[in-house]
Every structure is written in C-alpha cells, then in structure tokens.
Amino acid sequence: MEKKSLGPSTLVFPMPSFLIGSMVNGKPNVMTCAWGGVACGNPPIISIAVRPSRYSYLGIQENETFSVNVPNADMAVQADYCGIVSGKKKNKIEVCEYSIFYGHLETAPMIEECPINLECKLINNIELGSHNLLLGEVVDTFVSENCFTDGQLDINIIKPLVYSPGPVNAYQTLSEILAPAFKCGKELVHKK
Ligand SMILES: Cc1cc2nc3c(=O)[nH]c(=O)nc-3n(C[C@H](O)[C@H](O)[C@H](O)COP(=O)(O)O)c2cc1C
C-alpha cells in the first residue's frame, strides 16, 4: 500500500483525557492532559507532558505532587472546560462541581467523580521543548466502588473518556472488546 508522509508529528490514537489535579497557590486546580501514559511498571510511573506556561505547572513544580484522574464518558463537557479555561482565571473545581478528596499526599487533590484516581509524587521533570515531561511515581490508586463486577474492574462501567487528536479532534468512548490480550496471538506462535 502507498503511504502518505505527513512529516514529523505526534499522531497516535487514541489519547487519554486525563484530568491532572494539583495544588496551586494553596487551592486545588484541574487541567486536561491528553499527552500522558504509562512510563514504568515497577515502580509504577506515569508521564504527563505539560507546557510550563500552564497554571497547573506552577503548583506541580512547587509541591512536587499531582494526581491523574481518568474521567468517565459522561464527563466530556467538564473535561473540555478544564482544557480550555485556566485556573489562573476561574475556579474550575467550583464550576464543574467536582468533589475533591485526598489520599496520602496533602497536595495531590483528586476528583471523586472520576472512576480512577492516581496519586503521584513528581520524581523527574525533563525539559523537551514546548512541553516538559513530568514523571510521577504512583503512591496509591483509587477506584470507585461501583466500577467492579464480581470483584473485577469492569471497563464497561469505568467507560473512560478518550481523546482522538488531529482532524478528528473529539472525545470518544472505547469500542467493543475484540480478542483476549497476551493470548490471541498464540495461534501464530508455532507458525513457521
Ligand atoms: C483535549 C485536551 C488535551 C490537552 N492536553 C494537554 C497536554 O497534554 N498538555 C498540556 O500542557 N496542555 C494540554 N491541554 C491544554 C490545557 O488543559 C489548558 O491549557 C488548560 O487551560 C490549562 O489549565 P491551567 O492553566 O489551569 O493549568 C489540553 C487541552 C485539551 C482540551
């Protein structure tokens, strides 16, 4: 198949729509962050790419803590708002009517309404260009109790909000489960 070159880009699908919680000037703040993911399993480390001009960046740098909150598909409007308005100008937590809770750290506010919350300690801050890569070691993971079915995490209840960049530029849900991971490829293991 012929390929069309688009030049250097960061085009990957899908992206998360993390809500990053931080304490800025003594108040909790939330910003939307699509450029994030898993950086290490043991110890558990999450990476987020944040422009130093963000209000959130000030608080993360000062306190060396932040939270990663995974919003549910029903939270698209609030997630978008937290990505287009700065905490410098508005109290986004009040506007979104989020309930804030804390775990082990005093400066990593988490959003109760999000099904998954990761409480993180900043362990590295790497200047890359437009964005700094912030690495957060996860201190604890919180999951809403209603997200379990028969004791197992239920992805259909968590229903994470995902972001599709580029020309799509929209929030989406995950689609159907296709095949079991670390398993369905086995049918090719013995193929010559
Ligand atoms: C879908 C979406 C994804 C975003 N992803 C990022 C990101 O990965 N990194 C970043 O620095 N800003 C990102 N932003 C922009 C910030 O969320 C936005 O500038 C926000 O107002 C910053 O809030 P603050 O000034 O209160 O920290 C994103 C915005 C949207 C709508």
PDBQT file of the ligand as one rigid body, heavy atoms in Angstrom, charges set to zero:
ROOT
HETATM    1  C1  LIG A 201      -8.297  17.608  24.956  1.00  0.00    +0.000 C 
HETATM    2  C2  LIG A 201      -7.234  18.486  25.557  1.00  0.00    +0.000 A 
HETATM    3  C3  LIG A 201      -5.994  17.955  25.813  1.00  0.00    +0.000 A 
HETATM    4  C4  LIG A 201      -4.970  18.739  26.366  1.00  0.00    +0.000 A 
HETATM    5  N1  LIG A 201      -3.759  18.189  26.618  1.00  0.00    +0.000 NA
HETATM    6  C5  LIG A 201      -2.755  18.943  27.137  1.00  0.00    +0.000 A 
HETATM    7  C6  LIG A 201      -1.481  18.361  27.413  1.00  0.00    +0.000 A 
HETATM    8  O1  LIG A 201      -1.247  17.167  27.201  1.00  0.00    +0.000 OA
HETATM    9  N2  LIG A 201      -0.527  19.159  27.954  1.00  0.00    +0.000 N 
HETATM   10  C7  LIG A 201      -0.731  20.496  28.197  1.00  0.00    +0.000 A 
HETATM   11  O2  LIG A 201       0.197  21.187  28.668  1.00  0.00    +0.000 OA
HETATM   12  N3  LIG A 201      -1.943  21.072  27.944  1.00  0.00    +0.000 NA
HETATM   13  C8  LIG A 201      -2.950  20.320  27.434  1.00  0.00    +0.000 A 
HETATM   14  N4  LIG A 201      -4.185  20.882  27.184  1.00  0.00    +0.000 N 
HETATM   15  C9  LIG A 201      -4.390  22.314  27.455  1.00  0.00    +0.000 C 
HETATM   16  C10 LIG A 201      -4.612  22.605  28.947  1.00  0.00    +0.000 C 
HETATM   17  O3  LIG A 201      -5.510  21.692  29.528  1.00  0.00    +0.000 OA
HETATM   18  C11 LIG A 201      -5.182  24.042  29.063  1.00  0.00    +0.000 C 
HETATM   19  O4  LIG A 201      -4.203  24.975  28.629  1.00  0.00    +0.000 OA
HETATM   20  C12 LIG A 201      -5.662  24.383  30.459  1.00  0.00    +0.000 C 
HETATM   21  O5  LIG A 201      -6.415  25.571  30.401  1.00  0.00    +0.000 OA
HETATM   22  C13 LIG A 201      -4.544  24.536  31.464  1.00  0.00    +0.000 C 
HETATM   23  O6  LIG A 201      -5.127  24.784  32.707  1.00  0.00    +0.000 OA
HETATM   24  P1  LIG A 201      -4.364  25.554  33.886  1.00  0.00    +0.000 P 
HETATM   25  O7  LIG A 201      -3.836  26.857  33.300  1.00  0.00    +0.000 OA
HETATM   26  O8  LIG A 201      -5.433  25.775  34.912  1.00  0.00    +0.000 OA
HETATM   27  O9  LIG A 201      -3.269  24.667  34.339  1.00  0.00    +0.000 OA
HETATM   28  C14 LIG A 201      -5.217  20.108  26.651  1.00  0.00    +0.000 A 
HETATM   29  C15 LIG A 201      -6.494  20.646  26.395  1.00  0.00    +0.000 A 
HETATM   30  C16 LIG A 201      -7.490  19.843  25.852  1.00  0.00    +0.000 A 
HETATM   31  C17 LIG A 201      -8.858  20.428  25.583  1.00  0.00    +0.000 C 
ENDROOT
TORSDOF 0
